[in-house]
């Protein structure tokens, strides 16, 4: 029996809650592309907001997000 077949057989014995957890784990594995992939994603996202959109977002963060006090 191949590894994928063995995994499918194991999945058949999981409860619905466990199956959801397993699916989430598999999804996260596929997203974990390492440092190079994260850098490519950041490079693609960089500059995606106009100056005015960036200012609006910065203002919203400043107004609505709580601050963490590093001294505590």
PyMOL Python script that loads the backbone (N, CA, C, O; Angstrom):
from pymol import cmd

cmd.read_pdbstr("""\
ATOM      1  N   UNK A   1       0.857  -1.177   0.000  1.00  0.00           N
ATOM      2  CA  UNK A   1       0.000   0.000   0.000  1.00  0.00           C
ATOM      3  C   UNK A   1       0.900   1.236   0.000  1.00  0.00           C
ATOM      4  O   UNK A   1       1.852   1.321   0.776  1.00  0.00           O
ATOM      5  N   UNK A   2       0.593   2.182  -0.869  1.00  0.00           N
ATOM      6  CA  UNK A   2       1.393   3.404  -0.958  1.00  0.00           C
ATOM      7  C   UNK A   2       1.111   4.314   0.241  1.00  0.00           C
ATOM      8  O   UNK A   2       0.121   4.137   0.951  1.00  0.00           O
ATOM      9  N   UNK A   3       1.978   5.267   0.445  1.00  0.00           N
ATOM     10  CA  UNK A   3       1.789   6.219   1.551  1.00  0.00           C
ATOM     11  C   UNK A   3       0.473   6.975   1.428  1.00  0.00           C
ATOM     12  O   UNK A   3      -0.261   7.058   2.413  1.00  0.00           O
ATOM     13  N   UNK A   4       0.140   7.531   0.263  1.00  0.00           N
ATOM     14  CA  UNK A   4      -1.153   8.227   0.160  1.00  0.00           C
ATOM     15  C   UNK A   4      -2.341   7.306   0.474  1.00  0.00           C
ATOM     16  O   UNK A   4      -3.297   7.727   1.124  1.00  0.00           O
ATOM     17  N   UNK A   5      -2.279   6.071   0.020  1.00  0.00           N
ATOM     18  CA  UNK A   5      -3.362   5.126   0.312  1.00  0.00           C
ATOM     19  C   UNK A   5      -3.446   4.844   1.809  1.00  0.00           C
ATOM     20  O   UNK A   5      -4.541   4.771   2.366  1.00  0.00           O
ATOM     21  N   UNK A   6      -2.303   4.687   2.457  1.00  0.00           N
ATOM     22  CA  UNK A   6      -2.283   4.431   3.900  1.00  0.00           C
ATOM     23  C   UNK A   6      -2.849   5.622   4.667  1.00  0.00           C
ATOM     24  O   UNK A   6      -3.572   5.446   5.648  1.00  0.00           O
ATOM     25  N   UNK A   7      -2.524   6.817   4.226  1.00  0.00           N
ATOM     26  CA  UNK A   7      -3.042   8.023   4.888  1.00  0.00           C
ATOM     27  C   UNK A   7      -4.556   8.096   4.732  1.00  0.00           C
ATOM     28  O   UNK A   7      -5.263   8.398   5.693  1.00  0.00           O
ATOM     29  N   UNK A   8      -5.051   7.827   3.553  1.00  0.00           N
ATOM     30  CA  UNK A   8      -6.498   7.842   3.322  1.00  0.00           C
ATOM     31  C   UNK A   8      -7.187   6.818   4.226  1.00  0.00           C
ATOM     32  O   UNK A   8      -8.237   7.107   4.799  1.00  0.00           O
ATOM     33  N   UNK A   9      -6.610   5.641   4.354  1.00  0.00           N
ATOM     34  CA  UNK A   9      -7.191   4.623   5.241  1.00  0.00           C
ATOM     35  C   UNK A   9      -7.236   5.113   6.687  1.00  0.00           C
ATOM     36  O   UNK A   9      -8.221   4.891   7.392  1.00  0.00           O
ATOM     37  N   UNK A  10      -6.166   5.780   7.124  1.00  0.00           N
ATOM     38  CA  UNK A  10      -6.143   6.321   8.487  1.00  0.00           C
ATOM     39  C   UNK A  10      -7.198   7.412   8.659  1.00  0.00           C
ATOM     40  O   UNK A  10      -7.853   7.490   9.698  1.00  0.00           O
ATOM     41  N   UNK A  11      -7.357   8.239   7.653  1.00  0.00           N
ATOM     42  CA  UNK A  11      -8.345   9.321   7.723  1.00  0.00           C
ATOM     43  C   UNK A  11      -9.768   8.786   7.864  1.00  0.00           C
ATOM     44  O   UNK A  11     -10.616   9.428   8.484  1.00  0.00           O
ATOM     45  N   UNK A  12     -10.024   7.642   7.305  1.00  0.00           N
ATOM     46  CA  UNK A  12     -11.363   7.038   7.374  1.00  0.00           C
ATOM     47  C   UNK A  12     -11.779   6.714   8.806  1.00  0.00           C
ATOM     48  O   UNK A  12     -12.969   6.570   9.087  1.00  0.00           O
ATOM     49  N   UNK A  13     -10.808   6.600   9.712  1.00  0.00           N
ATOM     50  CA  UNK A  13     -11.101   6.220  11.095  1.00  0.00           C
ATOM     51  C   UNK A  13     -11.195   7.419  12.034  1.00  0.00           C
ATOM     52  O   UNK A  13     -11.382   7.243  13.238  1.00  0.00           O
ATOM     53  N   UNK A  14     -11.070   8.623  11.507  1.00  0.00           N
ATOM     54  CA  UNK A  14     -11.120   9.823  12.340  1.00  0.00           C
ATOM     55  C   UNK A  14     -12.548  10.324  12.501  1.00  0.00           C
ATOM     56  O   UNK A  14     -13.393  10.141  11.625  1.00  0.00           O
ATOM     57  N   UNK A  15     -12.795  10.956  13.635  1.00  0.00           N
ATOM     58  CA  UNK A  15     -14.096  11.610  13.855  1.00  0.00           C
ATOM     59  C   UNK A  15     -14.155  12.855  12.969  1.00  0.00           C
ATOM     60  O   UNK A  15     -13.126  13.300  12.462  1.00  0.00           O
ATOM     61  N   UNK A  16     -15.347  13.418  12.778  1.00  0.00           N
ATOM     62  CA  UNK A  16     -15.442  14.638  11.969  1.00  0.00           C
ATOM     63  C   UNK A  16     -14.557  15.770  12.503  1.00  0.00           C
ATOM     64  O   UNK A  16     -13.958  16.507  11.720  1.00  0.00           O
ATOM     65  N   UNK A  17     -14.474  15.908  13.804  1.00  0.00           N
ATOM     66  CA  UNK A  17     -13.639  16.966  14.393  1.00  0.00           C
ATOM     67  C   UNK A  17     -12.160  16.695  14.098  1.00  0.00           C
ATOM     68  O   UNK A  17     -11.418  17.603  13.724  1.00  0.00           O
ATOM     69  N   UNK A  18     -11.745  15.451  14.267  1.00  0.00           N
ATOM     70  CA  UNK A  18     -10.358  15.088  13.984  1.00  0.00           C
ATOM     71  C   UNK A  18     -10.040  15.238  12.503  1.00  0.00           C
ATOM     72  O   UNK A  18      -8.932  15.630  12.139  1.00  0.00           O
ATOM     73  N   UNK A  19     -11.010  14.927  11.652  1.00  0.00           N
ATOM     74  CA  UNK A  19     -10.815  15.064  10.217  1.00  0.00           C
ATOM     75  C   UNK A  19     -10.616  16.533   9.837  1.00  0.00           C
ATOM     76  O   UNK A  19      -9.777  16.843   8.991  1.00  0.00           O
ATOM     77  N   UNK A  20     -11.382  17.441  10.457  1.00  0.00           N
ATOM     78  CA  UNK A  20     -11.206  18.880  10.217  1.00  0.00           C
ATOM     79  C   UNK A  20      -9.815  19.316  10.658  1.00  0.00           C
ATOM     80  O   UNK A  20      -9.161  20.098   9.969  1.00  0.00           O
ATOM     81  N   UNK A  21      -9.365  18.817  11.798  1.00  0.00           N
ATOM     82  CA  UNK A  21      -8.033  19.162  12.300  1.00  0.00           C
ATOM     83  C   UNK A  21      -6.963  18.653  11.340  1.00  0.00           C
ATOM     84  O   UNK A  21      -6.009  19.371  11.040  1.00  0.00           O
ATOM     85  N   UNK A  22      -7.112  17.430  10.860  1.00  0.00           N
ATOM     86  CA  UNK A  22      -6.153  16.864   9.910  1.00  0.00           C
ATOM     87  C   UNK A  22      -6.135  17.673   8.613  1.00  0.00           C
ATOM     88  O   UNK A  22      -5.070  17.933   8.052  1.00  0.00           O
ATOM     89  N   UNK A  23      -7.309  18.068   8.145  1.00  0.00           N
ATOM     90  CA  UNK A  23      -7.387  18.861   6.915  1.00  0.00           C
ATOM     91  C   UNK A  23      -6.677  20.193   7.100  1.00  0.00           C
ATOM     92  O   UNK A  23      -5.963  20.648   6.207  1.00  0.00           O
ATOM     93  N   UNK A  24      -6.870  20.820   8.259  1.00  0.00           N
ATOM     94  CA  UNK A  24      -6.189  22.083   8.549  1.00  0.00           C
ATOM     95  C   UNK A  24      -4.682  21.913   8.571  1.00  0.00           C
ATOM     96  O   UNK A  24      -3.942  22.761   8.072  1.00  0.00           O
ATOM     97  N   UNK A  25      -4.233  20.807   9.154  1.00  0.00           N
ATOM     98  CA  UNK A  25      -2.795  20.535   9.211  1.00  0.00           C
ATOM     99  C   UNK A  25      -2.226  20.358   7.801  1.00  0.00           C
ATOM    100  O   UNK A  25      -1.176  20.910   7.476  1.00  0.00           O
ATOM    101  N   UNK A  26      -2.918  19.596   6.981  1.00  0.00           N
ATOM    102  CA  UNK A  26      -2.456  19.370   5.610  1.00  0.00           C
ATOM    103  C   UNK A  26      -2.405  20.690   4.847  1.00  0.00           C
ATOM    104  O   UNK A  26      -1.459  20.953   4.104  1.00  0.00           O
ATOM    105  N   UNK A  27      -3.427  21.510   5.038  1.00  0.00           N
ATOM    106  CA  UNK A  27      -3.469  22.816   4.373  1.00  0.00           C
ATOM    107  C   UNK A  27      -2.275  23.667   4.802  1.00  0.00           C
ATOM    108  O   UNK A  27      -1.621  24.288   3.965  1.00  0.00           O
ATOM    109  N   UNK A  28      -1.988  23.695   6.117  1.00  0.00           N
ATOM    110  CA  UNK A  28      -0.856  24.482   6.615  1.00  0.00           C
ATOM    111  C   UNK A  28       0.468  23.957   6.068  1.00  0.00           C
ATOM    112  O   UNK A  28       1.372  24.740   5.778  1.00  0.00           O
ATOM    113  N   UNK A  29       0.587  22.650   5.926  1.00  0.00           N
ATOM    114  CA  UNK A  29       1.815  22.080   5.351  1.00  0.00           C
ATOM    115  C   UNK A  29       2.042  22.596   3.934  1.00  0.00           C
ATOM    116  O   UNK A  29       3.166  22.912   3.544  1.00  0.00           O
ATOM    117  N   UNK A  30       0.968  22.675   3.183  1.00  0.00           N
ATOM    118  CA  UNK A  30       1.095  23.138   1.802  1.00  0.00           C
ATOM    119  C   UNK A  30       1.433  24.616   1.739  1.00  0.00           C
ATOM    120  O   UNK A  30       2.064  25.068   0.783  1.00  0.00           O
ATOM    121  N   UNK A  31       1.013  25.387   2.765  1.00  0.00           N
ATOM    122  CA  UNK A  31       1.299  26.822   2.777  1.00  0.00           C
ATOM    123  C   UNK A  31       2.691  27.138   3.284  1.00  0.00           C
ATOM    124  O   UNK A  31       3.227  28.211   3.005  1.00  0.00           O
ATOM    125  N   UNK A  32       3.283  26.212   4.026  1.00  0.00           N
ATOM    126  CA  UNK A  32       4.602  26.454   4.607  1.00  0.00           C
ATOM    127  C   UNK A  32       5.657  26.309   3.522  1.00  0.00           C
ATOM    128  O   UNK A  32       6.202  25.228   3.298  1.00  0.00           O
ATOM    129  N   UNK A  33       5.929  27.412   2.860  1.00  0.00           N
ATOM    130  CA  UNK A  33       6.832  27.381   1.719  1.00  0.00           C
ATOM    131  C   UNK A  33       8.239  27.835   2.084  1.00  0.00           C
ATOM    132  O   UNK A  33       9.091  27.989   1.210  1.00  0.00           O
ATOM    133  N   UNK A  34       8.480  28.045   3.353  1.00  0.00           N
ATOM    134  CA  UNK A  34       9.812  28.434   3.788  1.00  0.00           C
ATOM    135  C   UNK A  34      10.088  29.914   3.610  1.00  0.00           C
ATOM    136  O   UNK A  34       9.250  30.679   3.135  1.00  0.00           O
ATOM    137  N   UNK A  35      11.293  30.288   4.010  1.00  0.00           N
ATOM    138  CA  UNK A  35      11.694  31.692   3.996  1.00  0.00           C
ATOM    139  C   UNK A  35      11.660  32.292   2.600  1.00  0.00           C
ATOM    140  O   UNK A  35      11.221  33.429   2.425  1.00  0.00           O
ATOM    141  N   UNK A  36      12.115  31.547   1.614  1.00  0.00           N
ATOM    142  CA  UNK A  36      12.142  32.067   0.242  1.00  0.00           C
ATOM    143  C   UNK A  36      10.731  32.363  -0.252  1.00  0.00           C
ATOM    144  O   UNK A  36      10.498  33.384  -0.900  1.00  0.00           O
ATOM    145  N   UNK A  37       9.798  31.479   0.049  1.00  0.00           N
ATOM    146  CA  UNK A  37       8.410  31.698  -0.361  1.00  0.00           C
ATOM    147  C   UNK A  37       7.784  32.883   0.348  1.00  0.00           C
ATOM    148  O   UNK A  37       7.026  33.648  -0.250  1.00  0.00           O
ATOM    149  N   UNK A  38       8.105  33.033   1.638  1.00  0.00           N
ATOM    150  CA  UNK A  38       7.575  34.182   2.383  1.00  0.00           C
ATOM    151  C   UNK A  38       8.141  35.480   1.822  1.00  0.00           C
ATOM    152  O   UNK A  38       7.433  36.482   1.720  1.00  0.00           O
ATOM    153  N   UNK A  39       9.422  35.458   1.460  1.00  0.00           N
ATOM    154  CA  UNK A  39      10.024  36.661   0.881  1.00  0.00           C
ATOM    155  C   UNK A  39       9.365  37.003  -0.457  1.00  0.00           C
ATOM    156  O   UNK A  39       9.088  38.170  -0.734  1.00  0.00           O
ATOM    157  N   UNK A  40       9.115  35.989  -1.284  1.00  0.00           N
ATOM    158  CA  UNK A  40       8.443  36.247  -2.567  1.00  0.00           C
ATOM    159  C   UNK A  40       7.055  36.837  -2.335  1.00  0.00           C
ATOM    160  O   UNK A  40       6.647  37.756  -3.046  1.00  0.00           O
ATOM    161  N   UNK A  41       6.325  36.318  -1.347  1.00  0.00           N
ATOM    162  CA  UNK A  41       4.989  36.835  -1.049  1.00  0.00           C
ATOM    163  C   UNK A  41       5.069  38.282  -0.578  1.00  0.00           C
ATOM    164  O   UNK A  41       4.253  39.113  -0.978  1.00  0.00           O
ATOM    165  N   UNK A  42       6.043  38.583   0.265  1.00  0.00           N
ATOM    166  CA  UNK A  42       6.219  39.955   0.732  1.00  0.00           C
ATOM    167  C   UNK A  42       6.584  40.873  -0.425  1.00  0.00           C
ATOM    168  O   UNK A  42       6.066  41.985  -0.530  1.00  0.00           O
ATOM    169  N   UNK A  43       7.472  40.408  -1.288  1.00  0.00           N
ATOM    170  CA  UNK A  43       7.858  41.207  -2.458  1.00  0.00           C
ATOM    171  C   UNK A  43       6.657  41.497  -3.352  1.00  0.00           C
ATOM    172  O   UNK A  43       6.527  42.601  -3.880  1.00  0.00           O
ATOM    173  N   UNK A  44       5.778  40.509  -3.522  1.00  0.00           N
ATOM    174  CA  UNK A  44       4.574  40.714  -4.355  1.00  0.00           C
ATOM    175  C   UNK A  44       3.634  41.724  -3.711  1.00  0.00           C
ATOM    176  O   UNK A  44       2.984  42.502  -4.408  1.00  0.00           O
ATOM    177  N   UNK A  45       3.557  41.714  -2.367  1.00  0.00           N
ATOM    178  CA  UNK A  45       2.622  42.593  -1.665  1.00  0.00           C
ATOM    179  C   UNK A  45       3.167  44.009  -1.517  1.00  0.00           C
ATOM    180  O   UNK A  45       2.389  44.956  -1.394  1.00  0.00           O
ATOM    181  N   UNK A  46       4.483  44.171  -1.526  1.00  0.00           N
ATOM    182  CA  UNK A  46       5.089  45.472  -1.307  1.00  0.00           C
ATOM    183  C   UNK A  46       4.618  46.459  -2.367  1.00  0.00           C
ATOM    184  O   UNK A  46       4.672  46.173  -3.564  1.00  0.00           O
ATOM    185  N   UNK A  47       4.161  47.609  -1.923  1.00  0.00           N
ATOM    186  CA  UNK A  47       3.735  48.648  -2.838  1.00  0.00           C
ATOM    187  C   UNK A  47       2.345  48.439  -3.413  1.00  0.00           C
ATOM    188  O   UNK A  47       1.970  49.101  -4.381  1.00  0.00           O
ATOM    189  N   UNK A  48       1.574  47.523  -2.827  1.00  0.00           N
ATOM    190  CA  UNK A  48       0.250  47.254  -3.393  1.00  0.00           C
ATOM    191  C   UNK A  48      -0.769  48.313  -2.985  1.00  0.00           C
ATOM    192  O   UNK A  48      -1.858  48.363  -3.558  1.00  0.00           O
ATOM    193  N   UNK A  49      -0.442  49.164  -2.004  1.00  0.00           N
ATOM    194  CA  UNK A  49      -1.340  50.248  -1.604  1.00  0.00           C
ATOM    195  C   UNK A  49      -0.811  51.573  -2.154  1.00  0.00           C
ATOM    196  O   UNK A  49       0.396  51.808  -2.209  1.00  0.00           O
ATOM    197  N   UNK A  50      -1.741  52.420  -2.554  1.00  0.00           N
ATOM    198  CA  UNK A  50      -1.332  53.765  -2.951  1.00  0.00           C
ATOM    199  C   UNK A  50      -0.942  54.525  -1.687  1.00  0.00           C
ATOM    200  O   UNK A  50      -1.200  54.064  -0.575  1.00  0.00           O
ATOM    201  N   UNK A  51      -0.325  55.682  -1.858  1.00  0.00           N
ATOM    202  CA  UNK A  51       0.049  56.487  -0.686  1.00  0.00           C
ATOM    203  C   UNK A  51      -1.168  56.821   0.160  1.00  0.00           C
ATOM    204  O   UNK A  51      -1.114  56.732   1.387  1.00  0.00           O
ATOM    205  N   UNK A  52      -2.266  57.205  -0.484  1.00  0.00           N
ATOM    206  CA  UNK A  52      -3.450  57.593   0.284  1.00  0.00           C
ATOM    207  C   UNK A  52      -4.071  56.376   0.988  1.00  0.00           C
ATOM    208  O   UNK A  52      -4.562  56.497   2.110  1.00  0.00           O
ATOM    209  N   UNK A  53      -4.050  55.207   0.336  1.00  0.00           N
ATOM    210  CA  UNK A  53      -4.554  53.989   0.990  1.00  0.00           C
ATOM    211  C   UNK A  53      -3.685  53.619   2.185  1.00  0.00           C
ATOM    212  O   UNK A  53      -4.192  53.201   3.227  1.00  0.00           O
ATOM    213  N   UNK A  54      -2.377  53.775   2.028  1.00  0.00           N
ATOM    214  CA  UNK A  54      -1.464  53.507   3.123  1.00  0.00           C
ATOM    215  C   UNK A  54      -1.691  54.442   4.290  1.00  0.00           C
ATOM    216  O   UNK A  54      -1.665  54.012   5.443  1.00  0.00           O
ATOM    217  N   UNK A  55      -1.913  55.724   4.008  1.00  0.00           N
ATOM    218  CA  UNK A  55      -2.195  56.700   5.065  1.00  0.00           C
ATOM    219  C   UNK A  55      -3.513  56.378   5.763  1.00  0.00           C
ATOM    220  O   UNK A  55      -3.610  56.498   6.985  1.00  0.00           O
ATOM    221  N   UNK A  56      -4.527  55.971   5.003  1.00  0.00           N
ATOM    222  CA  UNK A  56      -5.815  55.595   5.594  1.00  0.00           C
ATOM    223  C   UNK A  56      -5.654  54.390   6.508  1.00  0.00           C
ATOM    224  O   UNK A  56      -6.200  54.361   7.611  1.00  0.00           O
ATOM    225  N   UNK A  57      -4.906  53.402   6.048  1.00  0.00           N
ATOM    226  CA  UNK A  57      -4.684  52.208   6.863  1.00  0.00           C
ATOM    227  C   UNK A  57      -3.885  52.552   8.118  1.00  0.00           C
ATOM    228  O   UNK A  57      -4.222  52.083   9.205  1.00  0.00           O
ATOM    229  N   UNK A  58      -2.839  53.356   7.990  1.00  0.00           N
ATOM    230  CA  UNK A  58      -2.034  53.749   9.147  1.00  0.00           C
ATOM    231  C   UNK A  58      -2.877  54.512  10.155  1.00  0.00           C
ATOM    232  O   UNK A  58      -2.737  54.316  11.363  1.00  0.00           O
ATOM    233  N   UNK A  59      -3.742  55.374   9.668  1.00  0.00           N
ATOM    234  CA  UNK A  59      -4.623  56.142  10.559  1.00  0.00           C
ATOM    235  C   UNK A  59      -5.599  55.223  11.288  1.00  0.00           C
ATOM    236  O   UNK A  59      -5.842  55.394  12.482  1.00  0.00           O
ATOM    237  N   UNK A  60      -6.155  54.253  10.574  1.00  0.00           N
ATOM    238  CA  UNK A  60      -7.087  53.306  11.193  1.00  0.00           C
ATOM    239  C   UNK A  60      -6.384  52.485  12.271  1.00  0.00           C
ATOM    240  O   UNK A  60      -6.943  52.252  13.342  1.00  0.00           O
ATOM    241  N   UNK A  61      -5.159  52.049  11.987  1.00  0.00           N
ATOM    242  CA  UNK A  61      -4.393  51.283  12.975  1.00  0.00           C
ATOM    243  C   UNK A  61      -4.113  52.151  14.191  1.00  0.00           C
ATOM    244  O   UNK A  61      -4.284  51.710  15.328  1.00  0.00           O
ATOM    245  N   UNK A  62      -3.683  53.382  13.954  1.00  0.00           N
ATOM    246  CA  UNK A  62      -3.376  54.317  15.042  1.00  0.00           C
ATOM    247  C   UNK A  62      -4.609  54.578  15.914  1.00  0.00           C
ATOM    248  O   UNK A  62      -4.499  54.664  17.137  1.00  0.00           O
ATOM    249  N   UNK A  63      -5.761  54.703  15.296  1.00  0.00           N
ATOM    250  CA  UNK A  63      -6.982  55.042  16.007  1.00  0.00           C
ATOM    251  C   UNK A  63      -7.626  53.844  16.706  1.00  0.00           C
ATOM    252  O   UNK A  63      -8.123  53.976  17.824  1.00  0.00           O
ATOM    253  N   UNK A  64      -7.621  52.691  16.064  1.00  0.00           N
ATOM    254  CA  UNK A  64      -8.447  51.584  16.539  1.00  0.00           C
ATOM    255  C   UNK A  64      -7.715  50.395  17.151  1.00  0.00           C
ATOM    256  O   UNK A  64      -8.357  49.516  17.727  1.00  0.00           O
ATOM    257  N   UNK A  65      -6.403  50.345  17.043  1.00  0.00           N
ATOM    258  CA  UNK A  65      -5.676  49.187  17.555  1.00  0.00           C
ATOM    259  C   UNK A  65      -5.036  49.507  18.902  1.00  0.00           C
ATOM    260  O   UNK A  65      -4.510  50.600  19.107  1.00  0.00           O
ATOM    261  N   UNK A  66      -5.090  48.539  19.814  1.00  0.00           N
ATOM    262  CA  UNK A  66      -4.497  48.780  21.123  1.00  0.00           C
ATOM    263  C   UNK A  66      -2.983  48.645  21.050  1.00  0.00           C
ATOM    264  O   UNK A  66      -2.441  48.006  20.149  1.00  0.00           O
ATOM    265  N   UNK A  67      -2.328  49.248  22.000  1.00  0.00           N
ATOM    266  CA  UNK A  67      -0.875  49.248  22.046  1.00  0.00           C
ATOM    267  C   UNK A  67      -0.389  48.195  23.044  1.00  0.00           C
ATOM    268  O   UNK A  67      -1.057  47.922  24.041  1.00  0.00           O
ATOM    269  N   UNK A  68       0.750  47.619  22.775  1.00  0.00           N
ATOM    270  CA  UNK A  68       1.385  46.697  23.701  1.00  0.00           C
ATOM    271  C   UNK A  68       2.470  47.473  24.434  1.00  0.00           C
ATOM    272  O   UNK A  68       3.326  48.106  23.816  1.00  0.00           O
ATOM    273  N   UNK A  69       2.422  47.414  25.756  1.00  0.00           N
ATOM    274  CA  UNK A  69       3.439  48.076  26.565  1.00  0.00           C
ATOM    275  C   UNK A  69       4.546  47.067  26.854  1.00  0.00           C
ATOM    276  O   UNK A  69       4.369  46.157  27.663  1.00  0.00           O
ATOM    277  N   UNK A  70       5.669  47.229  26.200  1.00  0.00           N
ATOM    278  CA  UNK A  70       6.767  46.273  26.322  1.00  0.00           C
ATOM    279  C   UNK A  70       7.360  46.228  27.726  1.00  0.00           C
ATOM    280  O   UNK A  70       8.040  45.266  28.082  1.00  0.00           O
ATOM    281  N   UNK A  71       7.107  47.269  28.528  1.00  0.00           N
ATOM    282  CA  UNK A  71       7.667  47.287  29.878  1.00  0.00           C
ATOM    283  C   UNK A  71       6.869  46.445  30.867  1.00  0.00           C
ATOM    284  O   UNK A  71       7.290  46.270  32.010  1.00  0.00           O
ATOM    285  N   UNK A  72       5.742  45.930  30.447  1.00  0.00           N
ATOM    286  CA  UNK A  72       4.909  45.139  31.364  1.00  0.00           C
ATOM    287  C   UNK A  72       5.174  43.674  31.211  1.00  0.00           C
ATOM    288  O   UNK A  72       4.563  42.860  31.904  1.00  0.00           O
TER     289      UNK A  72
END
""", "prot")
cmd.dss("prot")
cmd.show_as("cartoon", "prot")
cmd.util.cbc("prot")
cmd.orient("prot")
